[in-house]
Amino acid sequence: MKQEYKKYYESFGLNVVYYRKKKRWSQMELAEYADVDRSHISAIELGNVGVSFDLVFKLCEVLEVHPKDLFDLKDWK
């Protein structure tokens, strides 16, 4: 991941956190529904890793949101 894009990864991750918490799920629950490891969900939420489109679409499916919702890059700070 290029450091110049880190803020975008972090914003994406914060959107995942927002929609996960809206469903009142733990990271473990989201990980189980998305069929990934909990540590991967944590890394996504912290903006430490990139996400494949396959996983983006799976997250959208289980969180019941549109991809544009996860890519709405708000300034969360």
GROMACS elastic network, one bead per residue, 0.5 to 0.9 nm:
[ bonds ]
;  ai    aj funct       b0    kb
    1     4     6  0.85736   500
    1     5     6  0.74106   500
    1     6     6  0.75015   500
    1    48     6  0.82443   500
    1    49     6  0.71145   500
    1    50     6  0.69027   500
    2     5     6  0.56848   500
    2     6     6  0.68501   500
    3     6     6  0.50014   500
    3     7     6  0.82368   500
    4     7     6  0.75337   500
    4     8     6  0.87924   500
    5     8     6  0.54181   500
    5     9     6  0.66525   500
    5    10     6  0.88712   500
    6     9     6  0.51417   500
    6    10     6  0.61671   500
    6    11     6  0.86154   500
    6    47     6  0.68129   500
    6    48     6  0.78313   500
    7    10     6  0.50007   500
    7    11     6  0.60871   500
    7    12     6  0.85747   500
    7    47     6  0.77460   500
    7    73     6  0.89387   500
    7    75     6  0.89238   500
    8    11     6  0.50512   500
    8    12     6  0.61232   500
    8    13     6  0.84887   500
    8    47     6  0.78522   500
    8    71     6  0.86492   500
    8    73     6  0.66181   500
    9    12     6  0.51036   500
    9    13     6  0.61219   500
    9    14     6  0.86563   500
    9    44     6  0.77046   500
    9    45     6  0.84340   500
    9    46     6  0.79762   500
    9    48     6  0.71540   500
    9    49     6  0.74079   500
    9    50     6  0.69893   500
    9    51     6  0.89505   500
    9    73     6  0.89774   500
   10    14     6  0.61727   500
   10    15     6  0.86766   500
   10    44     6  0.79501   500
   10    45     6  0.69615   500
   10    46     6  0.58810   500
   10    48     6  0.74969   500
   10    73     6  0.89562   500
   11    14     6  0.50583   500
   11    15     6  0.63369   500
   11    16     6  0.87700   500
   11    45     6  0.85641   500
   11    46     6  0.88303   500
   11    47     6  0.73287   500
   11    70     6  0.86254   500
   11    71     6  0.80367   500
   11    72     6  0.80831   500
   11    73     6  0.54489   500
   11    74     6  0.64260   500
   11    75     6  0.70388   500
   11    76     6  0.69151   500
   12    15     6  0.51656   500
   12    16     6  0.64762   500
   12    17     6  0.88407   500
   12    44     6  0.79759   500
   12    45     6  0.74563   500
   12    47     6  0.71552   500
   12    70     6  0.57857   500
   12    71     6  0.58535   500
   12    72     6  0.74894   500
   12    73     6  0.64140   500
   12    74     6  0.86294   500
   13    16     6  0.50340   500
   13    17     6  0.63024   500
   13    18     6  0.86462   500
   13    41     6  0.88214   500
   13    42     6  0.87223   500
   13    43     6  0.82918   500
   13    44     6  0.53168   500
   13    46     6  0.57926   500
   13    47     6  0.53319   500
   13    48     6  0.87303   500
   13    70     6  0.81186   500
   14    18     6  0.60924   500
   14    19     6  0.87102   500
   14    44     6  0.87186   500
   14    45     6  0.57718   500
   14    46     6  0.73924   500
   14    47     6  0.80313   500
   14    70     6  0.86723   500
   14    76     6  0.75106   500
   15    19     6  0.62607   500
   15    20     6  0.84212   500
   15    45     6  0.79711   500
   15    69     6  0.75353   500
   15    70     6  0.54219   500
   15    71     6  0.77332   500
   15    72     6  0.77272   500
   15    73     6  0.80640   500
   15    74     6  0.84765   500
   16    19     6  0.53745   500
   16    20     6  0.59614   500
   16    21     6  0.84776   500
   16    41     6  0.88103   500
   16    44     6  0.79854   500
   16    45     6  0.62494   500
   16    59     6  0.81955   500
   16    63     6  0.85728   500
   16    70     6  0.64760   500
   17    20     6  0.50817   500
   17    21     6  0.59903   500
   17    22     6  0.83947   500
   17    27     6  0.86443   500
   17    45     6  0.60788   500
   18    21     6  0.53137   500
   18    22     6  0.60880   500
   18    23     6  0.88373   500
   19    23     6  0.64913   500
   19    24     6  0.86873   500
   19    63     6  0.65054   500
   19    64     6  0.87497   500
   19    65     6  0.80915   500
   19    70     6  0.85665   500
   20    23     6  0.53243   500
   20    24     6  0.63872   500
   20    25     6  0.56175   500
   20    26     6  0.73553   500
   20    27     6  0.77470   500
   20    30     6  0.70340   500
   20    63     6  0.67315   500
   21    25     6  0.57395   500
   21    26     6  0.74550   500
   22    25     6  0.77289   500
   23    63     6  0.75470   500
   25    28     6  0.78278   500
   25    29     6  0.57306   500
   25    30     6  0.64247   500
   26    29     6  0.51597   500
   26    30     6  0.64305   500
   26    31     6  0.85450   500
   27    30     6  0.51877   500
   27    31     6  0.60140   500
   27    32     6  0.85975   500
   27    38     6  0.59729   500
   27    39     6  0.84321   500
   27    41     6  0.64073   500
   27    42     6  0.69917   500
   28    32     6  0.61622   500
   28    33     6  0.86826   500
   28    37     6  0.78685   500
   28    38     6  0.52148   500
   28    39     6  0.86746   500
   28    41     6  0.81862   500
   29    32     6  0.51256   500
   29    33     6  0.62639   500
   29    34     6  0.85568   500
   29    38     6  0.83012   500
   30    33     6  0.51353   500
   30    34     6  0.59826   500
   30    35     6  0.82651   500
   30    36     6  0.84689   500
   30    38     6  0.78344   500
   30    41     6  0.76266   500
   30    59     6  0.82263   500
   30    62     6  0.78566   500
   30    63     6  0.82806   500
   31    34     6  0.51116   500
   31    35     6  0.57200   500
   31    36     6  0.50075   500
   31    37     6  0.56273   500
   31    38     6  0.50940   500
   31    39     6  0.84633   500
   31    40     6  0.78960   500
   31    41     6  0.62446   500
   32    36     6  0.64248   500
   32    37     6  0.74911   500
   32    38     6  0.78139   500
   33    36     6  0.80160   500
   33    58     6  0.87540   500
   33    59     6  0.84469   500
   33    62     6  0.64861   500
   34    37     6  0.87519   500
   34    55     6  0.76165   500
   34    58     6  0.60411   500
   34    59     6  0.61175   500
   34    61     6  0.86431   500
   34    62     6  0.67556   500
   35    58     6  0.88024   500
   36    39     6  0.84479   500
   36    40     6  0.66951   500
   36    41     6  0.74283   500
   36    55     6  0.88819   500
   37    40     6  0.52918   500
   37    41     6  0.67782   500
   37    42     6  0.89328   500
   38    41     6  0.51312   500
   38    42     6  0.63210   500
   38    43     6  0.87211   500
   39    43     6  0.61709   500
   39    44     6  0.86203   500
   40    43     6  0.50239   500
   40    44     6  0.61661   500
   40    45     6  0.85670   500
   40    49     6  0.81765   500
   41    44     6  0.50715   500
   41    45     6  0.61133   500
   41    46     6  0.85857   500
   42    45     6  0.51188   500
   42    46     6  0.61798   500
   42    47     6  0.85958   500
   42    48     6  0.86253   500
   43    46     6  0.51272   500
   43    47     6  0.61433   500
   43    48     6  0.50953   500
   43    49     6  0.59018   500
   43    50     6  0.89237   500
   44    47     6  0.50505   500
   44    48     6  0.59974   500
   44    49     6  0.55851   500
   44    50     6  0.70863   500
   44    51     6  0.73117   500
   45    48     6  0.77113   500
   45    49     6  0.87846   500
   46    49     6  0.81265   500
   47    50     6  0.75867   500
   51    54     6  0.81682   500
   51    55     6  0.63299   500
   51    56     6  0.65610   500
   52    55     6  0.52861   500
   52    56     6  0.62698   500
   52    57     6  0.87117   500
   53    57     6  0.60699   500
   53    58     6  0.84575   500
   54    57     6  0.52796   500
   54    58     6  0.62258   500
   54    59     6  0.86661   500
   55    59     6  0.59743   500
   55    60     6  0.84130   500
   56    59     6  0.51484   500
   56    60     6  0.61761   500
   56    61     6  0.86127   500
   56    67     6  0.70486   500
   56    70     6  0.82381   500
   57    60     6  0.50061   500
   57    61     6  0.61299   500
   57    62     6  0.87709   500
   57    66     6  0.84115   500
   57    67     6  0.68773   500
   58    62     6  0.62841   500
   58    63     6  0.84316   500
   59    62     6  0.53129   500
   59    63     6  0.58283   500
   59    64     6  0.80394   500
   59    65     6  0.82397   500
   59    67     6  0.87244   500
   60    63     6  0.51456   500
   60    64     6  0.55071   500
   60    66     6  0.58070   500
   60    67     6  0.61031   500
   60    69     6  0.85665   500
   60    70     6  0.78522   500
   61    64     6  0.51037   500
   61    65     6  0.67442   500
   61    66     6  0.80526   500
   62    65     6  0.80251   500
   63    66     6  0.88589   500
   65    68     6  0.81928   500
   65    69     6  0.63243   500
   65    70     6  0.77850   500
   66    69     6  0.53583   500
   66    70     6  0.72197   500
   67    70     6  0.53771   500
   67    71     6  0.63573   500
   67    72     6  0.87065   500
   68    72     6  0.59135   500
   69    72     6  0.52877   500
   69    73     6  0.87228   500
   70    73     6  0.77047   500
   71    74     6  0.86949   500
   73    76     6  0.84561   500
   74    77     6  0.87730   500
